[in-house]
Amino acid sequence: MENLQELIESADTLQTLEVARIEIFGKKGILAAEFAKMKSVPNEEKKEFAKNLNIEKAKLTGLFDAKKSLLQEAALSESMKKDGVDVTLFNSYNESGALHPVNETMNKIIDYFVSMNFSIEEERLVEDDFHNFEALNLPKYHPARDMQDTFYMNDDYVLRTHTSPVQIRTMMNKKVKPPIRMISPGSVFRRDFDVTHTPMFHQVEGLVVDDEGKVSFAHLKFILEDFLHYMFGNEIEIRFRPSYFPFTEPSAEVDISCVFCEGKGCRICSHTGWLEVLGSGMVDPNVFKAVGYENVSGYAFGFGVERFAMLIHRIPDLRSLFEADLRLLEQFR
């Protein structure tokens, strides 16, 4: 029986212990064979033989149960090491999200114009040639089309190159009559891709239309100066430069003193001390003619939201706004 005790004690896993159990306690095991010998034991010796055999069985059973409990505890401990969670690695840092800088800038722009009683108008991304070009005084032969060349569906439909078609559709809507005071924020598409341009970007364009003589360049100058001070602070300087746009006359580019060098001159502003931020002007009569308006006057302006986001947050490369680089985006949490 000592060999049976060693067989149990030498088991180092539950699997080897189970093999020992079958060999000792099984129907065809060693104990079963010992009990079968009682048939050949003389009657006067059977009682003593059975008593000794049951004592040995009880010892082996107790030894087996103790060994099984020990191995089960060891297996459970090993399993907990593999599957358990190391609470010392717990990190309570809250990885909260944040608005993308372009969305944040767009919301700030919209908040300003809503506070100034401008409505928000939105329209389709795929436009026909009339609304995107013709109605904006850009006939097919006009060279300015090359500056806005973009992604064509066919000869008649194109991914809009600006949000100006929203202004055209608003003015052509029979339910809408002057006075009109609106902005049209949204995505636009061009075939540019460099440090300050991407094929898709966001634009906000504004339009104010009223009876002839009620809207002047002075109104346009006031609203844009107030808006730019709201966006960049009262310390910036603002200047208007004569320019050309097919859909406005007279037209003006609007510059602000460089926010990177405070107007002293740097690489960002080409050492001029000024940064161009938007275009503006009085609506060209041909545009009003295209939408069927008479005896009205108005002004319009437009700018890229990404450019504003770059200047506000001092981001040197516009393309980084679309690369989903967490090192950049986490700064705006």
Secondary structure by P-SEA (a helix, b strand, c coil): caaaaaaaaacccaaaaaaaaaaccccccaaaaaaaacccccccaaaaaaaaaaaaaaaaaaaaaaaaaaaaaaaaaaaaaaccccccccccccccccccaaaaaaaaaaaaaaaabbbbbbbbccccccccccccccccccccccccccccccccccccccaaaaaaaaaaccccccccccccccccccccccccccccbbbbbbbbbcccccccaaaaaaaaaaaaaaaccccbbbbbbbbbbcccccbbbbbcccccccccccccccccccccccccccccaaaaaaacccccccccccccaaaaaaaaacccccccccccccccccccc
